[in-house]
Amino acid sequence: MANTQETTRILRRLLASGMNARAERLLARMRPADRGPLLSGLTPPELRTVIDLLAENERAASTLRELPPELLPEVFDALGDERLAQILTRLQLDDRLELVEWLDPERRDPVLRLLPAVERLELGKAERYPPDSAGRAMITSFVALEEDTPAQEAIERIRQGAPDDETVLYLYVVDDKFRLRGTIPIRRLVAARPDRPCSELMVSDPISVRADADQEEVAQLVGRYNLLAIPVVDLEDRLLGVITVDDVIEVIHEEATEDIYHMAGLSDEDRVFSPARHAVRKRLPWMMLNLGATFLAAWVIGLFERTLEETVVLAFFMPVVAGMGGNGGIQSLTVITRAIALGEIEFSSGLRAVGKEVTVAIVIGAITGIASGFMAYFWQGNAYLGAILFVTLMATMAVAGVLGAAIPLLLQALDQDPAVGSGVFVTTLTDIFGFTAFLGIGTLLLDRLA
């Protein structure tokens, strides 16, 4: 298959020539994941035609779930209410929920009224769960068996039930009240004697999550225990649904994107295809906050105006102090934030992590401080200048290590996202300390620097 740009060019030429049958065959040869990027390069009329072609052959649903979410409103505009309802019906619950969230509020109720009663009820129940929870990420298509079910009958149930292939990773054993008792991996079922009951095949006390659990917790459990799927239960351990590993991968992508965006002061809704006005509205508040922090650092420098007037050479090395301190703080921040996101660290064990980061920062600060001090001495011929730079860098790096490790842990203890705003706080506070230390020591030794 040609690359996306070439395929888009071919598809547009076929559509312009009215060769819709050939365009449909081209789309049919593509995997759903490859069709998504293809649609982003089409005009609205071309997009409408392609969606109609996909919908006629029941490929639209699998394609829409691969699209970047910010493109969905444009695609929805190309679809009528009935066509959109048909597509939603063919999706699993988690994908249906995601698409409905991007529906225009004015179209939401008319489209949902066209869904079959079962799907509409299922969607309503799922929407009552908290955002980013297991209840919103689960699918409700799975195989549940009684404990006394023989292996051969279980296999027949799989054949007759015909759920989507992605859901048949485990079989779930339940009691008469539909409470989860165990799980049976498919490979164990296939290798068992036909008359062996499920109670002897199942893994008792299986790993499961509550429906209101955060999806990040789900991803951590799947990674920790090497699961292909994880069951979702209610407060009484009744089986509600299943989260498969492909959905967990999506969760990991979402959480990683969210953390990276928050550390950079971005909204996780700000994506590559988002409208420019939307991006400006989301980014501007953080940039204004960053601007205020920058002026705060500038104000600190202004306190040492007389020192800089008498010894201009100090200004030469201020970018060194700011750059090294800021980078050191961000490194510690990144390590600690990742550990929190993966569940590797709690606030109770945070002191050890902070101590390790401070140790690393001091060692790096000492080495880079010695190197900077020698360079300053050979450049300016003043040993005191080199000594000031050495002491400042070592102290600033130590403070950067403390801030980079402590701020996300403190935010976690306050039940806040450790990534939100941490980068701005760390760099600003590090800059303020670094400039104060560098120019303060320089002021005390002003006569030695003249």
C-alpha positions in Angstrom: 0.0 0.0 0.0 1.3 3.5 -1.0 1.9 6.0 1.7 -1.0 8.1 3.1 -0.2 11.2 1.0 -0.1 9.2 -2.3 -3.2 7.2 -1.3 -5.1 10.4 -0.6 -4.1 11.8 -4.0 -5.4 8.6 -5.7 -8.6 8.6 -3.8 -9.3 12.2 -4.5 -8.7 11.7 -8.2 -11.1 8.7 -8.2 -13.8 10.7 -6.4 -13.4 13.7 -8.8 -13.8 11.3 -11.8 -16.9 9.8 -10.3 -15.3 6.3 -9.9 -16.9 5.6 -6.6 -16.8 1.8 -7.1 -13.0 1.9 -7.6 -12.7 4.3 -4.6 -14.7 1.8 -2.5 -12.4 -1.0 -3.5 -9.4 1.1 -2.6 -10.8 1.7 0.8 -11.7 -1.9 1.3 -8.1 -3.0 0.8 -7.0 -0.7 3.7 -7.0 -1.5 7.4 -9.3 0.7 9.5 -6.2 2.2 11.3 -4.9 3.3 7.9 -8.2 4.9 6.8 -8.3 7.3 9.7 -5.3 9.5 8.6 -6.6 9.3 5.1 -9.8 11.1 5.9 -8.0 14.1 7.4 -6.8 15.2 4.0 -10.2 15.3 2.3 -12.6 18.3 1.7 -16.1 18.2 3.3 -17.8 17.0 0.1 -15.2 14.3 -0.5 -15.4 13.3 3.2 -19.2 12.9 2.9 -18.9 10.7 -0.2 -16.2 8.5 1.5 -18.3 8.1 4.7 -21.3 7.1 2.6 -19.2 4.5 0.8 -17.9 3.1 4.1 -21.3 3.1 5.7 -22.8 1.1 2.8 -20.3 -1.6 3.4 -20.4 -1.4 7.2 -16.8 -0.1 7.4 -17.6 3.4 8.7 -17.8 2.3 12.4 -14.3 0.7 12.4 -12.9 3.8 10.6 -14.4 6.4 12.8 -13.0 4.9 16.0 -9.5 5.3 14.4 -9.9 9.0 13.7 -8.3 11.7 15.7 -11.1 12.9 18.0 -10.8 16.5 16.9 -11.8 15.5 13.4 -15.1 13.8 14.5 -17.3 17.0 14.5 -16.4 17.6 10.8 -17.2 13.9 10.0 -20.5 14.1 11.9 -21.5 17.1 9.9 -21.2 15.0 6.8 -23.6 12.4 8.2 -27.3 12.4 8.6 -28.9 11.4 12.0 -30.0 8.0 10.8 -26.7 7.1 9.2 -24.9 8.2 12.4 -27.2 6.2 14.6 -26.5 3.1 12.4 -22.8 3.6 12.8 -23.0 4.0 16.6 -25.1 0.8 16.9 -22.2 -1.2 15.4 -19.7 0.1 17.9 -18.7 -1.4 21.2 -19.9 0.5 24.3 -16.5 2.3 25.0 -16.2 3.5 21.4 -19.8 4.5 21.2 -19.3 6.6 24.4 -16.3 8.3 23.0 -18.0 9.3 19.7 -21.2 10.5 21.5 -19.0 12.9 23.6 -18.0 14.7 20.4 -21.6 15.1 19.2 -23.0 18.6 18.9 -25.4 19.0 21.9 -28.2 19.9 19.5 -27.9 16.7 17.6 -27.2 14.4 20.6 -30.8 13.6 21.6 -32.2 13.2 18.1 -29.4 10.8 17.2 -29.7 8.8 20.5 -33.4 8.4 20.0 -32.7 6.5 16.8 -30.6 3.9 18.6 -32.2 0.6 19.6 -33.6 0.6 23.1 -30.9 -1.9 24.4 -28.0 0.2 23.1 -29.6 3.4 24.4 -30.1 2.0 27.9 -26.6 0.6 27.9 -25.2 4.0 26.9 -27.2 5.8 29.6 -25.9 3.5 32.3 -22.2 4.0 31.2 -22.6 7.8 31.1 -23.4 7.7 34.9 -19.8 6.6 35.6 -17.2 9.2 36.3 -15.1 10.5 33.4 -11.9 8.4 32.7 -13.3 5.6 34.8 -13.3 1.8 34.2 -17.0 1.9 33.6 -16.6 4.2 30.6 -13.7 2.2 29.2 -15.3 -1.3 29.4 -17.2 -3.3 26.8 -20.2 -5.4 27.7 -19.6 -8.3 25.2 -18.1 -11.2 27.0 -18.6 -14.9 27.8 -19.9 -15.7 31.3 -20.2 -19.4 32.5 -21.5 -21.3 35.5 -19.0 -23.2 37.6 -20.3 -26.6 36.7 -20.2 -25.9 32.9 -18.1 -28.6 31.2 -15.2 -27.5 29.0 -16.8 -28.8 25.8 -20.0 -26.9 26.5 -18.0 -23.7 27.2 -16.4 -24.0 23.8 -19.8 -24.4 22.2 -21.0 -21.3 24.0 -18.1 -19.4 22.5 -19.1 -20.6 19.0 -22.8 -19.8 19.5 -22.5 -16.5 21.3 -20.3 -14.9 18.5 -19.1 -11.9 20.4 -16.3 -9.9 18.8 -13.1 -11.7 18.5 -11.2 -9.1 20.6 -13.4 -10.0 23.6 -12.7 -13.8 23.7 -9.4 -13.6 25.6 -10.8 -15.1 28.8 -14.0 -16.7 29.9 -15.5 -15.5 33.1 -17.0 -17.9 35.7 -19.9 -16.5 37.8 -22.3 -17.8 40.4 -26.1 -17.7 40.4 -26.0 -14.0 41.3 -23.6 -13.2 38.5 -20.7 -12.5 41.0 -17.3 -13.1 39.5 -15.7 -16.3 40.7 -12.8 -16.8 38.4 -11.4 -16.5 34.9 -10.4 -19.2 32.3 -7.7 -18.4 29.7 -8.7 -19.7 26.3 -5.6 -21.8 26.0 -6.4 -23.6 29.3 -10.0 -24.3 28.1 -8.9 -25.7 24.7 -6.3 -28.1 26.3 -8.8 -29.4 28.9 -10.8 -32.7 28.8 -14.3 -32.1 27.3 -16.0 -33.2 30.6 -13.8 -31.1 33.0 -15.9 -28.4 34.8 -15.0 -24.8 34.7 -14.6 -24.7 38.4 -11.4 -26.8 38.0 -10.1 -24.8 35.1 -10.7 -21.3 36.4 -8.1 -19.0 38.1 -9.8 -18.2 41.4 -9.7 -14.8 43.0 -9.1 -13.0 39.7 -7.7 -9.5 39.3 -10.6 -7.1 38.8 -11.5 -3.4 39.1 -14.5 -1.5 40.3 -16.5 0.4 37.7 -15.7 3.7 39.3 -11.9 3.0 39.4 -9.7 5.4 37.5 -8.6 4.2 34.1 -5.0 4.8 35.0 -5.3 2.3 37.8 -6.6 -0.2 35.2 -3.6 0.3 33.0 -1.3 -0.2 36.0 -2.9 -3.5 36.9 -2.8 -4.8 33.4 0.9 -4.0 33.1 1.7 -5.3 36.5 0.1 -8.7 36.1 0.6 -9.1 32.3 -3.2 -9.4 31.6 -4.9 -9.4 28.2 -8.1 -8.3 29.7 -9.5 -7.3 33.1 -13.0 -7.7 34.3 -15.1 -4.8 35.7 -17.3 -5.4 38.7 -19.7 -3.5 40.9 -19.6 -3.1 44.7 -21.1 -6.6 45.1 -18.6 -8.2 42.7 -21.2 -8.7 40.0 -19.6 -8.8 36.5 -20.4 -5.7 34.5 -18.0 -5.7 31.6 -14.4 -6.2 30.4 -11.6 -3.9 29.5 -9.3 -5.5 26.8 -5.6 -4.8 26.3 -6.2 -2.7 23.2 -8.3 -0.3 25.2 -5.6 -0.3 27.9 -3.1 0.8 25.3 -5.4 3.7 24.4 -5.6 4.6 28.1 -1.8 4.6 28.4 -1.6 6.8 25.3 -4.2 9.2 26.8 -2.5 9.4 30.2 1.0 9.8 28.7 -0.4 12.6 26.4 -2.1 14.2 29.4 1.0 14.2 31.6 3.2 15.5 28.8 0.7 18.2 27.9 0.2 19.3 31.5 3.9 19.6 32.1 4.1 21.9 29.1 1.1 23.9 30.2 -1.2 22.5 27.5 -4.7 21.3 27.6 -5.1 17.6 26.6 -7.8 18.8 24.2 -5.3 20.7 22.2 -4.4 18.4 19.3 -2.7 18.8 15.9 -6.0 19.1 14.0 -7.8 21.3 16.6 -9.0 24.7 15.3 -6.5 27.6 15.8 -9.0 29.6 17.9 -9.4 26.6 20.2 -5.6 26.2 20.6 -5.2 29.9 21.4 -8.0 29.8 24.0 -6.4 26.8 25.7 -2.8 27.9 25.6 -3.1 31.6 26.3 -3.9 31.3 30.1 -0.8 29.2 30.7 1.4 31.5 28.7 0.1 34.4 30.7 0.9 32.6 33.9 4.4 31.8 32.5 4.8 35.5 31.5 4.0 36.5 35.1 6.5 34.0 36.4 9.1 35.4 34.0 8.5 38.9 35.2 8.9 37.7 38.8 12.3 36.4 37.9 13.1 39.7 36.1 12.1 41.6 39.3 14.6 39.6 41.3 17.3 40.5 38.9 16.2 44.2 39.2 17.0 44.1 42.9 20.7 43.7 41.9 20.7 46.5 39.4 23.6 48.3 41.1 25.7 45.1 41.2 25.1 44.5 37.5 26.0 48.1 36.7 29.3 47.9 38.5 30.2 44.3 37.4 28.6 43.7 34.0 30.5 40.4 33.7 28.0 38.7 36.0 25.3 39.2 33.4 27.3 37.0 31.0 26.8 33.9 33.2 23.2 34.4 34.3 21.9 32.2 31.3 24.3 29.4 32.5 22.7 29.5 36.0 19.1 29.6 34.6 19.7 26.9 32.0 21.4 24.4 34.2 19.0 24.9 37.1 15.9 24.7 34.9 17.1 21.6 33.1 18.1 19.9 36.3 14.6 20.6 37.8 12.8 19.3 34.8 14.8 16.1 34.8 13.9 15.4 38.4 10.3 16.4 37.7 10.1 14.0 34.8 11.5 11.0 36.7 9.1 11.5 39.7 6.0 12.3 37.6 6.6 9.1 35.6 7.0 7.1 38.8 3.7 8.4 40.1 1.9 7.8 36.8 3.1 4.1 36.8 2.3 3.6 40.5 5.9 3.0 41.4 6.0 5.6 44.2 3.6 6.9 46.9 3.9 10.0 49.1 5.0 7.8 52.0 8.1 6.7 50.0 8.7 10.1 48.6 11.4 11.2 51.0 13.7 8.5 49.7 13.0 9.6 46.1 13.6 13.2 47.0 16.9 12.3 48.8 18.1 10.4 45.7 17.2 13.2 43.3 19.0 15.8 45.6 22.1 13.5 45.8 22.2 13.2 42.0 21.6 16.9 41.5 24.4 17.9 44.0 26.9 15.6 42.2 26.0 16.9 38.8 26.0 20.4 40.1 29.5 20.0 41.6 30.9 18.5 38.4 29.3 21.1 36.1 30.1 23.8 38.6 33.8 22.9 38.6 33.8 22.9 34.8 31.9 26.3 34.6 34.2 27.8 37.2 37.3 26.9 35.3 35.8 28.2 32.0 34.8 31.5 33.7 38.3 31.8 35.2 40.1 31.2 31.9 37.7 33.5 30.1 37.7 36.4 32.5 40.9 35.8 34.5 39.1 36.1 37.9 39.2 33.2 40.3 36.5 34.6 42.5 34.1 34.7 39.6 34.8 31.0 39.0 34.2 30.2 42.6 30.9 32.1 42.7 29.7 30.2 39.6 30.8 26.9 41.2 28.9 27.5 44.5 25.9 28.9 42.7 25.5 26.0 40.3 25.9 23.4 43.0 23.3 25.1 45.3 20.9 25.8 42.4 21.1 22.2 41.2 20.4 20.9 44.7 17.4 23.2 45.0 16.2 22.1 41.5 16.4 18.5 42.6 14.3 19.2 45.7 11.7 21.2 43.8 11.5 18.8 40.9 10.9 15.8 43.2 8.9 17.5 45.9 6.3 19.5 43.9 4.7 16.5 42.1 4.7 14.5 45.3 3.0 17.4 47.1 0.4 17.8 44.4 -0.3 14.1 44.6 -0.8 14.4 48.4 -3.3 17.2 47.7 -5.2 14.9 45.2 -4.1 17.1 42.3 -2.6 15.9 39.0 1.2 15.9 39.7 1.9 17.1 36.1 -0.4 20.1 36.1 1.7 23.3 36.2 4.7 21.5 37.8 7.1 22.6 35.0 6.2 26.3 35.5 6.6 26.2 39.2 9.9 24.3 39.1 11.6 26.5 36.5 10.3 29.7 38.1 11.4 28.9 41.6 14.7 27.5 40.5 15.4 30.6 38.4 14.5 32.9 41.4 16.8 31.0 43.7 19.6 30.8 41.2 19.6 34.5 40.3 19.3 35.4 44.0 22.3 33.2 45.0 24.5 34.2 42.0 23.9 37.9 42.3 23.8 37.9 46.1 27.2 36.2 46.4 28.4 38.5 43.6 27.3 41.6 45.6 29.1 40.3 48.7 32.3 39.9 46.7 31.8 42.9 44.6 35.2 44.4 45.4 36.9 41.1 44.4 35.2 41.1 41.0 35.9 44.7 40.1 
